[in-house]
Amino acid sequence: MLVYKLIEATPMPGTIDSNEAKAKLPEILHHVEAGEAFTITHRGKPIADVIPSRASDRLKVKAAITNILNAKKHKMSDVVLTELKESGRK
């Protein structure tokens, strides 16, 4: 747990040399997970950008759409809706 707190408190620059990136990959990934982005350089030349993944956002959107579509499938009669409405007023 102490290592985690040290990683969390360590500020990271936006540009990282490839050797440093190799040595500090877990720390870099922790920062990326928190929303930061980095450019990895080799001999001063930018070679890669490490950015947060949007895959989890897409999964959340897909789940929300599925839930909405599933909710639309459930048809309720006026009687059931009236009963639900009245039970909510108690």
C-alpha positions as CSV (number, residue, x, y, z in Angstrom):
1,M,0.0,0.0,0.0
2,L,2.9,2.4,0.6
3,V,4.1,2.0,-3.0
4,Y,0.6,2.9,-4.2
5,K,0.7,6.1,-2.1
6,L,4.1,7.0,-3.5
7,I,3.0,6.5,-7.0
8,E,-0.2,8.5,-6.5
9,A,1.8,11.5,-5.1
10,T,4.5,11.5,-7.8
11,P,3.9,14.1,-10.5
12,M,4.5,12.9,-14.0
13,P,5.7,15.0,-17.0
14,G,3.7,14.9,-20.2
15,T,6.7,13.6,-22.1
16,I,8.7,10.5,-21.1
17,D,11.8,9.0,-22.6
18,S,11.4,5.4,-23.7
19,N,13.9,4.1,-21.1
20,E,12.1,5.8,-18.3
21,A,8.8,4.6,-19.6
22,K,10.1,1.0,-19.5
23,A,11.2,1.4,-16.0
24,K,8.1,3.2,-14.7
25,L,5.3,1.5,-16.7
26,P,3.1,0.6,-13.7
27,E,3.3,4.2,-12.5
28,I,2.6,5.6,-16.0
29,L,-0.4,3.3,-16.3
30,H,-1.7,4.4,-12.9
31,H,-1.6,8.0,-14.1
32,V,-3.2,7.2,-17.5
33,E,-6.0,5.3,-15.7
34,A,-6.6,8.6,-13.7
35,G,-7.0,10.5,-17.0
36,E,-3.5,11.7,-17.8
37,A,-1.9,11.4,-21.3
38,F,1.8,11.0,-22.1
39,T,4.1,11.1,-25.1
40,I,6.9,8.6,-25.2
41,T,10.0,9.7,-26.9
42,H,13.1,8.0,-28.2
43,R,16.2,10.2,-28.4
44,G,14.0,13.2,-28.2
45,K,11.7,12.1,-31.1
46,P,8.0,11.5,-30.2
47,I,7.2,7.8,-31.0
48,A,3.9,7.0,-29.1
49,D,1.1,8.6,-27.2
50,V,-0.3,6.8,-24.2
51,I,-3.9,7.9,-23.5
52,P,-6.8,6.7,-21.4
53,S,-8.9,4.0,-23.2
54,R,-12.4,4.9,-24.2
55,A,-13.4,1.2,-24.2
56,S,-15.0,1.4,-20.8
57,D,-17.1,4.4,-21.9
58,R,-18.4,2.5,-24.9
59,L,-19.3,-0.4,-22.7
60,K,-21.2,1.9,-20.3
61,V,-23.1,3.5,-23.3
62,K,-23.9,0.1,-24.8
63,A,-25.3,-1.2,-21.4
64,A,-27.4,2.0,-21.0
65,I,-28.9,1.6,-24.5
66,T,-29.6,-2.1,-23.8
67,N,-31.3,-1.2,-20.5
68,I,-33.5,1.4,-22.2
69,L,-34.5,-1.0,-25.0
70,N,-35.3,-3.7,-22.5
71,A,-37.4,-1.3,-20.4
72,K,-39.4,-0.4,-23.5
73,K,-40.3,-4.0,-24.0
74,H,-42.2,-4.2,-20.7
75,K,-45.8,-3.2,-21.5
76,M,-48.0,-2.4,-18.5
77,S,-51.8,-2.1,-18.5
78,D,-53.5,1.1,-17.2
79,V,-54.7,-0.9,-14.2
80,V,-51.1,-1.9,-13.2
81,L,-49.8,1.7,-13.8
82,T,-52.7,3.1,-11.6
83,E,-51.8,0.5,-8.9
84,L,-48.2,1.5,-9.0
85,K,-49.0,5.2,-8.9
86,E,-51.4,4.7,-5.9
87,S,-48.9,2.6,-4.0
88,G,-46.3,5.3,-4.4
89,R,-48.5,7.9,-2.8
90,K,-48.8,6.0,0.5
